[in-house]
Amino acid sequence: YWADRLGGKMFVVGGLLLGGIFVPLTLAWAPTYALLLLGLLIGGIGNAAFHPHASALMSELIGKYKGSGMSIFMVAGNFGRLAAPVLASLALYLGGRHGLTLLAIPGLILALVMFFSMNPPPAPKKSGNNVLSKQFFGAIKEKGGFSLLIVVGIRYMMVMSILTLVPIMWAGYGIEYSIYNLLLTVVFAAGMVGNIIGGTFSDFVGHKPVIIASAILSTIALVLFINSGSILLGFMFMALVGACLYSADPVVMVFSHRLFPENKGMASGIIGLGGMLGSLGVTFTGFIADLYTPAVGLYIAAVMMLCSILFIYRLQE
């Protein structure tokens, strides 16, 4: 909402400063659990300020092939997830917990770069009464915005269910946790490839086919992973899960911007809200895992992913 009404440098530069600096400093120096939560909350607000505005700007700057362009934006994020465990481990090794302060340096540098490179900053688009109005929410309903919210929520629930339940399942098999950390690296690396493939294909075949194919293929790959009989097969199928699952991320983002061309920041915020709902949905799959087994919880996530296809059909191409 703020990005659509104000725009400018404050969201990109300020978001980078809050998210990129508060989080590592909090992890490095917070003396109590309460202050740890407060610092992470402030850092989260920075991320929330940066991402909707940055993705909206990307959508404005990208030319004809928006799926491919947005996929590059998403690849950068997945590369950050891929690099974070390595950089954090290196910082801990060099300086202990306080060594995590080093992780604030990239955020500070990039905030300065964006401050000087965004000159002049993109002009804000005054939304008037078109945002947070009865007409706006009516447009959300008419264009399938609530269906998009459900689709994003289910997709994110599957991601978080994998991140939450797979280590528990593997621990039950006697597999060391360090092996799971390596598995995460493989997932995010494969996700980078999936970003490029999905974004590129969407420019030629449309958005819905890519999102539907992502749901079907990631479901099949997850079921194969659950039933894999070895670590090697587990890595292969989980890499396939990552590639298929993340292939639709840039497509969903571009799709949201096309639904609400005048309110792209708000559209990106809807994606973020869907991610939050998906995180809460993990409590359901986790509850099922406690009642039965982690594998059953993952099966439920897979079934939910297939159900999301019903809502994908309701989206306007």
Phi, psi and chi 1 to 4 in degrees:
 res  aa     phi    psi   chi1   chi2   chi3   chi4
   1 TYR       -  -49.7  172.4   70.4      -      -
   2 TRP   -63.9  -40.6  -74.0  -15.2      -      -
   3 ALA   -62.0  -40.2      -      -      -      -
   4 ASP   -66.7  -32.9  -73.9  -26.9      -      -
   5 ARG   -89.8  -31.6  -68.5 -172.5   64.8   86.9
   6 LEU  -109.9  -50.8  -58.9  177.3      -      -
   7 GLY    64.4 -156.3      -      -      -      -
   8 GLY    81.6 -168.8      -      -      -      -
   9 LYS   -74.3  -26.2  -68.4 -178.3  178.4  179.6
  10 MET   -60.1  -32.1   59.1 -178.5  -64.5      -
  11 PHE   -78.1  -41.1  -73.3   90.8      -      -
  12 VAL   -74.1  -53.0  173.9      -      -      -
  13 VAL   -70.2  -48.8  177.1      -      -      -
  14 GLY   -63.2  -39.6      -      -      -      -
  15 GLY   -64.1  -41.2      -      -      -      -
  16 LEU   -62.3  -42.2  -82.6  171.6      -      -
  17 LEU   -64.1  -47.3  -73.6  173.3      -      -
  18 LEU   -66.9  -49.4  -74.6  179.9      -      -
  19 GLY   -72.6  -40.9      -      -      -      -
  20 GLY   -81.6  -18.7      -      -      -      -
  21 ILE  -109.2  -44.0  -66.1  177.5      -      -
  22 PHE   -64.0  -40.5 -101.7   88.1      -      -
  23 VAL   -63.0  -53.7  170.7      -      -      -
  24 PRO   -65.1  -36.9   17.6  -29.3      -      -
  25 LEU   -66.6  -36.6  -68.8 -176.8      -      -
  26 THR   -65.4  -46.2  -62.8      -      -      -
  27 LEU   -62.3  -31.6  -66.3  173.9      -      -
  28 ALA   -83.5  -31.8      -      -      -      -
  29 TRP  -127.9  -12.3  -62.7   96.2      -      -
  30 ALA   -56.7  121.9      -      -      -      -
  31 PRO   -81.8  -20.3   28.6  -32.2      -      -
  32 THR  -132.9  163.5   65.6      -      -      -
  33 TYR   -65.7  -37.5 -174.0   67.4      -      -
  34 ALA   -63.1  -43.8      -      -      -      -
  35 LEU   -69.6  -30.2  -71.1  177.0      -      -
  36 LEU   -61.7  -47.5  175.4   70.9      -      -
  37 LEU   -62.6  -41.2  -67.2  179.9      -      -
  38 LEU   -63.5  -44.4  177.8   62.0      -      -
  39 GLY   -64.7  -40.0      -      -      -      -
  40 LEU   -68.6  -33.4  -66.2  179.6      -      -
  41 LEU   -63.6  -44.7  173.8   62.9      -      -
  42 ILE   -63.3  -42.8  -65.3  173.5      -      -
  43 GLY   -62.3  -37.2      -      -      -      -
  44 GLY   -65.6  -36.2      -      -      -      -
  45 ILE   -63.3  -38.3  -68.1  173.7      -      -
  46 GLY   -61.3  -45.5      -      -      -      -
  47 ASN   -62.4  -39.5  -73.9  -30.0      -      -
  48 ALA   -66.6  -30.6      -      -      -      -
  49 ALA   -76.3  -37.0      -      -      -      -
  50 PHE   -74.5  -50.8  170.4   81.2      -      -
  51 HIS   -66.1  -47.9  -78.8   93.8      -      -
  52 PRO   -59.9  -43.3  -24.4   34.8      -      -
  53 HIS   -69.5  -41.0 -169.3   55.4      -      -
  54 ALA   -64.2  -43.1      -      -      -      -
  55 SER   -68.3  -35.0   61.5      -      -      -
  56 ALA   -64.9  -41.4      -      -      -      -
  57 LEU   -62.8  -42.2  -74.3  178.0      -      -
  58 MET   -59.0  -42.4  -76.9  -67.0  -64.3      -
  59 SER   -62.6  -34.9 -177.6      -      -      -
  60 GLU   -71.6  -37.1  -66.6  -71.7  -21.7      -
  61 LEU   -80.5  -28.5  -64.1  172.6      -      -
  62 ILE   -69.7  143.4  -62.4  168.1      -      -
  63 GLY   -83.9 -129.9      -      -      -      -
  64 LYS   -69.2  -42.0  176.6 -178.7  178.0 -178.5
  65 TYR   -91.3   76.9  -59.7  105.7      -      -
  66 LYS   -70.7  -33.3  -67.6 -172.9  177.9  -63.2
  67 GLY   -62.7  -45.6      -      -      -      -
  68 SER   -64.7  -43.5  -56.6      -      -      -
  69 GLY   -64.0  -44.0      -      -      -      -
  70 MET   -67.4  -29.6 -169.7   61.8   69.7      -
  71 SER   -63.9  -34.9   68.8      -      -      -
  72 ILE   -64.3  -40.9  -63.3  174.0      -      -
  73 PHE   -60.0  -42.3 -178.3   71.7      -      -
  74 MET   -70.2  -36.3  -63.8  -72.1 -174.0      -
  75 VAL   -60.1  -39.8  161.8      -      -      -
  76 ALA   -60.4  -41.1      -      -      -      -
  77 GLY   -64.9  -43.1      -      -      -      -
  78 ASN   -66.6  -33.0  -83.2  -29.0      -      -
  79 PHE   -64.8  -37.1  178.9   78.1      -      -
  80 GLY   -63.0  -42.1      -      -      -      -
  81 ARG   -63.6  -36.9  -65.0  178.3 -175.1  178.5
  82 LEU   -68.1  -40.3 -172.4   67.8      -      -
  83 ALA   -81.1  -26.0      -      -      -      -
  84 ALA   -56.7  -49.1      -      -      -      -
  85 PRO   -61.1  -36.8  -22.1   34.1      -      -
  86 VAL   -67.8  -47.0  177.5      -      -      -
  87 LEU   -66.7  -40.1  -65.7  176.6      -      -
  88 ALA   -65.3  -41.4      -      -      -      -
  89 SER   -63.4  -40.8  -62.0      -      -      -
  90 LEU   -64.9  -42.2  179.4   61.0      -      -
  91 ALA   -64.7  -40.9      -      -      -      -
  92 LEU   -63.3  -40.3  -77.6  168.2      -      -
  93 TYR   -65.6  -40.0  175.8   75.8      -      -
  94 LEU   -76.9  -37.6  -67.0  175.9      -      -
  95 GLY  -138.0   16.7      -      -      -      -
  96 GLY    67.1 -158.3      -      -      -      -
  97 ARG   -59.8  -41.8  180.0 -170.2  170.3 -168.2
  98 HIS   -65.1  -19.8  -62.9  -29.9      -      -
  99 GLY   -65.4  -17.5      -      -      -      -
 100 LEU   -64.4  -13.9  -68.2  172.7      -      -
 101 THR   -57.2  -29.9  -56.0      -      -      -
 102 LEU   -59.9  -26.8  -64.8  171.8      -      -
 103 LEU   -70.5  -11.1  -61.0 -177.8      -      -
 104 ALA   -79.0  -17.2      -      -      -      -
 105 ILE   -63.6  -47.2  -64.6  175.8      -      -
 106 PRO   -59.1  -40.9  -24.1   34.3      -      -
 107 GLY   -64.0  -40.6      -      -      -      -
 108 LEU   -64.8  -45.6  177.1   60.9      -      -
 109 ILE   -62.5  -46.5  -67.1  175.1      -      -
 110 LEU   -69.3  -31.5  -72.3  175.2      -      -
 111 ALA   -64.0  -40.7      -      -      -      -
 112 LEU   -66.7  -41.3  -68.8  172.9      -      -
 113 VAL   -60.3  -46.8  168.7      -      -      -
 114 MET   -67.4  -31.5  -67.0  -54.2  -61.1      -
 115 PHE   -62.4  -41.5  178.8   80.4      -      -
 116 PHE   -87.2  -28.9  -70.9  105.4      -      -
 117 SER   -80.2  -28.9   64.1      -      -      -
 118 MET   -84.1   68.0  -68.9 -179.8   64.0      -
 119 ASN  -141.0  109.2 -168.9   22.3      -      -
 120 PRO   -78.0  152.4   29.0  -34.7      -      -
 121 PRO   -69.7  155.2   27.2  -34.9      -      -
 122 PRO   -57.9  136.1  -21.2   32.1      -      -
 123 ALA   -67.7  135.9      -      -      -      -
 124 PRO   -67.2  149.5   25.7  -34.2      -      -
 125 LYS  -102.1  105.7  -67.7 -174.8  175.2 -178.3
 126 LYS   -66.2  123.2  -62.3  -63.7 -177.3 -178.5
 127 SER   -93.5   -9.3  -58.0      -      -      -
 128 GLY    57.9 -128.6      -      -      -      -
 129 ASN   -98.1   13.7  -65.5  -36.9      -      -
 130 ASN   -81.2  -12.8  -66.2  -32.2      -      -
 131 VAL  -111.3  138.8  178.6      -      -      -
 132 LEU    57.9   31.8  -66.2 -175.7      -      -
 133 SER  -113.0  170.7   65.6      -      -      -
 134 LYS   -61.9  -38.2 -177.5  177.8  179.9 -179.8
 135 GLN   -66.0  -38.7  -67.0   81.0    2.3      -
 136 PHE   -65.5  -47.5  176.4   77.4      -      -
 137 PHE   -68.9  -28.1  -73.0  106.0      -      -
 138 GLY   -66.3  -37.7      -      -      -      -
 139 ALA   -68.0  -36.7      -      -      -      -
 140 ILE   -58.6  -45.8  -70.6  179.8      -      -
 141 LYS   -67.2  -43.2 -179.2  179.0  179.8 -179.8
 142 GLU   -65.6  -40.1  178.9 -176.9  -11.2      -
 143 LYS   -88.4    0.4  -64.6  179.5  179.9 -179.7
 144 GLY    89.7   23.6      -      -      -      -
 145 GLY   -62.8  -36.4      -      -      -      -
 146 PHE   -70.3  -34.9  -67.4  113.4      -      -
 147 SER   -64.5  -40.0  -65.1      -      -      -
 148 LEU   -61.8  -40.2 -179.5   65.6      -      -
 149 LEU   -61.2  -42.3 -174.1   66.4      -      -
 150 ILE   -67.0  -42.4  -66.1  173.1      -      -
 151 VAL   -60.3  -47.7  169.3      -      -      -
 152 VAL   -63.3  -41.8  173.0      -      -      -
 153 GLY   -60.7  -43.9      -      -      -      -
 154 ILE   -66.8  -41.9  -68.8  175.7      -      -
 155 ARG   -62.3  -43.8  -66.4 -178.1   61.4   83.3
 156 TYR   -70.1  -32.5 -154.6   80.4      -      -
 157 MET   -62.2  -38.4 -176.4 -174.3   72.8      -
 158 MET   -65.3  -43.1 -176.3  171.8  177.9      -
 159 VAL   -59.2  -50.4  171.4      -      -      -
 160 MET   -70.2  -30.8  -64.3  -54.2  -64.3      -
 161 SER   -64.9  -40.1  -65.2      -      -      -
 162 ILE   -63.8  -47.4  -69.1  171.0      -      -
 163 LEU   -63.8  -30.4  -62.8  179.2      -      -
 164 THR   -87.2  -44.5  -56.2      -      -      -
 165 LEU   -92.6  -28.5  -60.0  179.7      -      -
 166 VAL   -61.3  -45.6  168.7      -      -      -
 167 PRO   -62.0  -34.0   20.5  -32.8      -      -
 168 ILE   -68.1  -42.1  -60.4  173.8      -      -
 169 MET   -64.2  -44.6 -175.6  176.6   72.8      -
 170 TRP   -68.3  -35.1  -86.0   23.4      -      -
 171 ALA   -62.1  -35.7      -      -      -      -
 172 GLY   -66.1  -24.2      -      -      -      -
 173 TYR   -87.8   -0.6  -62.4  155.1      -      -
 174 GLY    84.0   15.3      -      -      -      -
 175 ILE   -85.3  134.0  -59.3  174.1      -      -
 176 GLU   -66.8  149.2  -65.7 -177.0    4.7      -
 177 TYR   -65.1  -31.1 -167.1   76.6      -      -
 178 SER   -61.0  -31.6   58.5      -      -      -
 179 ILE   -66.0  -37.4  -59.0  -64.1      -      -
 180 TYR   -65.4  -37.9  171.8   70.8      -      -
 181 ASN   -59.2  -40.4  -71.0  -25.4      -      -
 182 LEU   -65.2  -37.5 -179.1   59.4      -      -
 183 LEU   -61.2  -40.6 -177.7   68.7      -      -
 184 LEU   -60.4  -41.3  -86.5 -174.6      -      -
 185 THR   -60.2  -42.2  -57.7      -      -      -
 186 VAL   -64.4  -41.0  170.7      -      -      -
 187 VAL   -60.6  -48.2  169.3      -      -      -
 188 PHE   -70.4  -34.8  -67.3  136.5      -      -
 189 ALA   -65.1  -45.0      -      -      -      -
 190 ALA   -64.9  -33.8      -      -      -      -
 191 GLY   -62.3  -35.3      -      -      -      -
 192 MET   -62.2  -42.4  -66.6  168.4   63.7      -
 193 VAL   -64.5  -43.0  177.0      -      -      -
 194 GLY   -61.6  -38.3      -      -      -      -
 195 ASN   -55.0  -49.2  -77.8  156.8      -      -
 196 ILE   -65.4  -46.0  -64.1  -66.0      -      -
 197 ILE   -63.6  -48.9  -65.5  175.2      -      -
 198 GLY   -63.9  -45.6      -      -      -      -
 199 GLY   -62.3  -41.4      -      -      -      -
 200 THR   -66.6  -45.6  -57.9      -      -      -
 201 PHE   -63.1  -35.6  -93.9   86.5      -      -
 202 SER   -64.1  -27.2   70.4      -      -      -
 203 ASP   -68.1  -18.8  -71.4  -31.3      -      -
 204 PHE  -113.4  -32.1  -61.7   97.0      -      -
 205 VAL  -109.3   -7.1  -57.4      -      -      -
 206 GLY   100.5  171.7      -      -      -      -
 207 HIS   -82.3  -48.8  -59.5   89.7      -      -
 208 LYS   -57.4  -46.5  -76.5 -174.6  179.8  179.9
 209 PRO   -57.3  -38.5  -25.9   35.2      -      -
 210 VAL   -68.3  -43.3  173.7      -      -      -
 211 ILE   -66.3  -40.8  -57.9  174.3      -      -
 212 ILE   -66.6  -45.1  -68.3  172.2      -      -
 213 ALA   -61.7  -38.6      -      -      -      -
 214 SER   -61.1  -43.3  169.2      -      -      -
 215 ALA   -64.4  -44.9      -      -      -      -
 216 ILE   -68.0  -49.7  -65.2  173.7      -      -
 217 LEU   -68.5  -38.9  -66.5  176.5      -      -
 218 SER   -67.4  -33.7   59.9      -      -      -
 219 THR   -64.6  -48.2  -62.1      -      -      -
 220 ILE   -60.3  -43.8  -65.6  173.2      -      -
 221 ALA   -64.4  -37.4      -      -      -      -
 222 LEU   -67.5  -41.3  179.6   57.7      -      -
 223 VAL   -62.6  -41.0  171.6      -      -      -
 224 LEU   -63.5  -38.5  -68.8  173.6      -      -
 225 PHE   -63.6  -45.3  168.7   80.0      -      -
 226 ILE   -58.6  -35.2  -64.2  170.6      -      -
 227 ASN   -98.6    8.6  -67.1  -81.2      -      -
 228 SER   -68.1  140.6   60.1      -      -      -
 229 GLY   -99.3    4.3      -      -      -      -
 230 SER  -148.7  162.9   67.3      -      -      -
 231 ILE   -64.1  -40.8  -65.6  178.5      -      -
 232 LEU   -60.4  -48.2  178.1   59.6      -      -
 233 LEU   -63.8  -37.0  -74.4  175.8      -      -
 234 GLY   -59.2  -43.0      -      -      -      -
 235 PHE   -64.1  -42.4  -91.0   80.3      -      -
 236 MET   -63.2  -47.3  -68.8  174.5   57.2      -
 237 PHE   -71.5  -35.0  -69.7  135.6      -      -
 238 MET   -70.4  -32.5 -172.3   50.8   70.6      -
 239 ALA   -62.7  -39.3      -      -      -      -
 240 LEU   -65.6  -39.6 -171.8   59.4      -      -
 241 VAL   -58.8  -48.4  170.1      -      -      -
 242 GLY   -60.5  -45.2      -      -      -      -
 243 ALA   -64.1  -44.9      -      -      -      -
 244 CYS   -70.8  -40.3  -64.6      -      -      -
 245 LEU   -68.9  -46.2 -164.0   54.1      -      -
 246 TYR   -80.9   -8.2  -73.7  105.9      -      -
 247 SER   -63.9  -25.6   65.5      -      -      -
 248 ALA   -92.1   -8.6      -      -      -      -
 249 ASP   -58.6  -53.1  -79.0    2.7      -      -
 250 PRO   -64.5  -30.5   22.1  -32.2      -      -
 251 VAL   -67.3  -43.7 -173.3      -      -      -
 252 VAL   -62.9  -40.0  170.5      -      -      -
 253 MET   -64.8  -47.2 -174.3   63.3   71.8      -
 254 VAL   -62.3  -39.9  171.0      -      -      -
 255 PHE   -59.1  -43.5 -159.1  102.9      -      -
 256 SER   -63.9  -37.4   69.9      -      -      -
 257 HIS   -69.2  -32.3  -68.4  167.0      -      -
 258 ARG   -73.1  -31.3  -70.1 -171.4   62.8  179.2
 259 LEU   -67.0  -37.2  -73.1  177.3      -      -
 260 PHE  -130.5   71.2  -50.1  103.5      -      -
 261 PRO   -62.5  -26.4   23.3  -33.5      -      -
 262 GLU   -91.1   -8.9  -60.7  -59.2  -40.0      -
 263 ASN  -134.6   58.6  -55.1  116.9      -      -
 264 LYS   -69.2  -31.8  -67.5  179.7  179.5  177.7
 265 GLY   -64.5  -44.2      -      -      -      -
 266 MET   -64.4  -38.3  179.4   68.5   88.3      -
 267 ALA   -61.2  -42.5      -      -      -      -
 268 SER   -65.0  -34.2  -59.3      -      -      -
 269 GLY   -65.7  -33.4      -      -      -      -
 270 ILE   -62.1  -40.1  -68.9  175.5      -      -
 271 ILE   -60.5  -43.7  -58.5  -62.2      -      -
 272 GLY   -63.6  -38.9      -      -      -      -
 273 LEU   -63.9  -39.4  178.8   60.4      -      -
 274 GLY   -61.5  -38.8      -      -      -      -
 275 GLY   -62.6  -39.4      -      -      -      -
 276 MET   -64.9  -43.6 -176.5 -168.3   72.5      -
 277 LEU   -62.7  -37.3  -65.7  176.3      -      -
 278 GLY   -63.8  -37.5      -      -      -      -
 279 SER   -63.3  -41.1  -63.1      -      -      -
 280 LEU   -66.1  -30.7  -65.0  175.2      -      -
 281 GLY   -65.9  -20.1      -      -      -      -
 282 VAL   -64.5  -25.4  179.6      -      -      -
 283 THR   -61.2  -31.0   57.6      -      -      -
 284 PHE   -71.4  -51.6  172.0   66.4      -      -
 285 THR   -64.7  -33.1   56.2      -      -      -
 286 GLY   -66.8  -37.9      -      -      -      -
 287 PHE   -63.8  -42.4  176.1   72.0      -      -
 288 ILE   -62.3  -40.1  -63.8  -62.3      -      -
 289 ALA   -63.5  -36.2      -      -      -      -
 290 ASP   -69.5  -36.2  -73.7  -22.9      -      -
 291 LEU   -71.5  -37.7  -75.3 -179.6      -      -
 292 TYR  -120.4  -99.3  -58.7   98.7      -      -
 293 THR  -143.0  160.2   64.3      -      -      -
 294 PRO   -56.5  -34.2  -26.3   34.7      -      -
 295 ALA   -61.2  -40.0      -      -      -      -
 296 VAL   -64.3  -40.6  174.8      -      -      -
 297 GLY   -60.0  -39.6      -      -      -      -
 298 LEU   -68.7  -36.3  -69.4  172.4      -      -
 299 TYR   -61.2  -41.0  -82.1  126.5      -      -
 300 ILE   -61.6  -42.9  -65.0  -63.1      -      -
 301 ALA   -61.1  -39.3      -      -      -      -
 302 ALA   -64.8  -42.2      -      -      -      -
 303 VAL   -64.4  -41.0  171.0      -      -      -
 304 MET   -62.0  -37.0  -67.3  -67.6  -68.4      -
 305 MET   -62.5  -42.3  177.7   60.8   86.3      -
 306 LEU   -63.6  -37.4  -71.9  179.6      -      -
 307 CYS   -64.3  -26.3  -68.0      -      -      -
 308 SER   -63.9  -21.7   71.1      -      -      -
 309 ILE   -61.0  -34.1  -64.1  175.5      -      -
 310 LEU   -59.5  -37.1  -61.5  175.5      -      -
 311 PHE   -81.3  -28.3  -64.9   93.6      -      -
 312 ILE   -61.9  -38.2  -64.8  172.4      -      -
 313 TYR   -63.9  -22.4  -84.1  112.1      -      -
 314 ARG   -83.8  -10.8  -60.4 -175.7   62.9 -178.4
 315 LEU   -73.4  145.8  -59.0  176.0      -      -
 316 GLN   -88.1  123.4  -67.6 -173.7   11.2      -
 317 GLU   -73.2      - -176.1   67.7   59.6      -
